[in-house]
Amino acid sequence: MFLVDDGIIISTKRLGSSARILRCFLRNHGLKSAIIYSKHPLALGSFVVAEWRGRLVEQLGTYRIEYQALNPGPSISLMKKESLILNTTLNTIHFCLVDQEKNEEIWQELYNFIVMLGTDNDILSKLYYYLKIELKILKNSGMIGYGNSISIDDIEKLYSKKNEQSEQNSRYNCEIIVKFNKILNYVMDNMEKTLLYNFPGIMPARKIIKSMLCG
């Protein structure tokens, strides 16, 4: 079998001296792992065109990839705060989403999030995309029930406020940051109630995100 799809690199694991197990989040095929033979670095969060080959779709198979023209992943890997935030989200996707299950909505959210991390200097914009995608992943995996007090709509309303023109703009920004802190704590508390609190990168990233709010 053979398939070609747009993908985002989620994780890599060394397999021998020249091979790795590469895990990609594919737009039309969900999470899929395969063996790749490459001596070049594979930056997490990179946008690729992934070619997969295997006898059966359930088998591991092999990957051949080409980096896409728009590819902020490698530059984000050199940014300490942004790389930890990105790795946290990639770990959440790795842990929560089901293998080979298409989820184009979350794929597109992750794509937009990575572009935002690599190109936008606005803290609230980065937090907006971070919280939005984390909530969607947690809801998709059933880790947040219907009785939760904060929704994605709440985040979008807060985010839209930062663009409002007002004589009291500084007060608005202060209120938004306080509310973002509340939502951030809510999201992370839900994550910590699962096995995710043992996943590398989540706690350091949480501290850094809070420091970004206070910066």
Disulfide bonds with the S-S distance in Angstrom:
none
